[in-house]
Amino acid sequence: MGNEHDTGISRRDFAKVSAAAAGFAILSGTAQAAKAKSNRDTLKVGLLGCGNRGTGAAINMLEGKNNVKLIAMADLFEDRLNSSRNKIANNKNPEVKDRYAVKDDHCFVGFDAYQKLLKTNVDIVIEGTLPYSRPKHIEAIVNAKKHLFTEKPVAVDPEGIRQVIAAAEKAQELKLSFVSGLQRRHQLEYIETIKRIHDGEIGDVLAMRAYWCGGLPFAYDRKPEWNDLEYRIRNWYGQCWVAGDNIVEQHVHNLDVCNWVMNAHPIRVFASGGRTWKPKEEKYGDIYDHFDCDFEYENGVHLTSFSRHWQKCGEGVFEDAVGTKGRSNCMSIGAWKAPGGENPYVQEHIDLVKSITGEGPYLNEGVRVAESTMTAIMGRMAAYTGQVQVWGKALKTDLNLVPKELDFAKAYPLSPVPAPGSGV
Ligand SMILES: NC(=O)c1ccc[n+]([C@@H]2O[C@H](COP(=O)([O-])OP(=O)(O)OC[C@H]3O[C@@H](n4cnc5c(N)ncnc54)[C@H](O)[C@@H]3O)[C@@H](O)[C@H]2O)c1
């Protein structure tokens, strides 16, 4: 059972770190966006990060029958921007095509593309780049007073998490809407089921499980024309500083559901992990292929989590809560099955737009996505170091994995895969 002393954080600091979360819980249901636009105003959307998910998120925003136009796009690489543009402009869905209005002078490439996009008159930015660049982008988007949809995870290290929490607090002050790509939070099955769990239908939650066990999503060979940095970013999954390792990159979804059920984040974690099947080839990067974590919440509940990328092995992506009166996979309870709703990838944008126009509750999901990302980072830190990690101490560390300078002319050698006990 954890106590405040175990978290390695003083009462004052704890209050500070968790204030934003509590603030969110209170404010989300009541506050109206100060800058709420009427639903007659067409909101202008900019897409930052025009890869697979960024393009998908923009399409989801446009197909959701929202009163929006996509007017600006930005990416590090021109080829990614062009293929995304083509996919949206020539989309088979007329709802998407009608809402596409991107002119050449509103397309930007390079590491400073986000700054140029923020100088346009967009109202909403969809952040679809990669975890390494999100804290900086999120901070800049909020400073530019734009509403935000960001993909997850929002950082790869505690320094990035602190930056995102500060930005979320600032968004709250400015009444900017902030929605994250933890789409289960916008999925009716989860919403209805977790509401019943909170209402006591399975009794007191005694234990939880969360799995993301599947194969490796991708690992590209280096093309001759790719320098180190371009290769690291295009082959992003394998580099810890770019994407945070698999526990952060994908398992964050399941950990977030558990935090949602518990209405809290864990306070400590003990973990194992390693790299079992992947050869030491550059394309597989410097990350592990499995993590096994025992997280503990402040009330003593334990969460067993497995995150692994093993080819041709058993798969499973789910969450599970066991209570004193029953159990739930967070989408049903016993014979009761929650009703299905809109595609959550579309619903999250509908909810964002309604938050901005005032047709729905004000949403600021910044702190909770940061806390769920930090939960995953803490699991990774526990496995890399072989040491128990406690929330307050882990969140306060200076760990910053992202190189200070990103320059295509410089070398970015691959880091060694950390042997358990030797990593950070
Ligand atoms: N919510 C979900 O279910 C879900 C599903 C898939 C992906 N994702 C998330 O979406 C993100 C992107 O994944 P993807 O599969 O689209 O990858 P991707 O490589 O296809 O897209 C990433 C894009 O970001 C661009 N980019 C990288 N650094 C940039 C920078 N500094 N400035 C501007 N652009 C930059 C890249 O050039 C690329 O076009 C990941 O964080 C991933 O976790 C979420």
The ligand as a Gaussian input file, in Angstrom:
#p B3LYP/6-31G(d) Opt

LIG

0 1
 N       -4.826000       7.260000     -31.470000
 C       -4.474000       6.219000     -32.185000
 O       -5.106000       5.166000     -32.149000
 C       -3.274000       6.313000     -33.081000
 C       -3.157000       5.448000     -34.176000
 C       -2.020000       5.570000     -34.974000
 C       -1.052000       6.494000     -34.676000
 N       -1.195000       7.312000     -33.597000
 C       -0.162000       8.303000     -33.247000
 O        0.014000       9.230000     -34.282000
 C        1.372000       9.635000     -34.350000
 C        1.843000       9.567000     -35.791000
 O        1.827000       8.225000     -36.229000
 P        1.822000       7.899000     -37.794000
 O        1.584000       6.451000     -37.913000
 O        0.930000       8.853000     -38.471000
 O        3.334000       8.225000     -38.199000
 P        3.810000       8.844000     -39.578000
 O        5.292000       8.674000     -39.659000
 O        3.005000       8.306000     -40.696000
 O        3.472000      10.400000     -39.408000
 C        4.210000      11.279000     -38.625000
 C        4.385000      12.552000     -39.443000
 O        4.961000      13.557000     -38.611000
 C        5.937000      14.241000     -39.396000
 N        6.883000      14.894000     -38.488000
 C        7.831000      14.319000     -37.707000
 N        8.480000      15.261000     -37.008000
 C        7.949000      16.460000     -37.354000
 C        8.213000      17.803000     -36.984000
 N        9.153000      18.108000     -36.093000
 N        7.480000      18.778000     -37.545000
 C        6.513000      18.474000     -38.454000
 N        6.222000      17.222000     -38.864000
 C        6.936000      16.222000     -38.309000
 C        6.542000      13.150000     -40.248000
 O        7.244000      13.665000     -41.350000
 C        5.308000      12.347000     -40.640000
 O        4.691000      12.850000     -41.794000
 C        2.132000       8.728000     -33.394000
 O        2.448000       9.425000     -32.205000
 C        1.172000       7.604000     -33.088000
 O        1.248000       7.132000     -31.777000
 C       -2.292000       7.254000     -32.808000

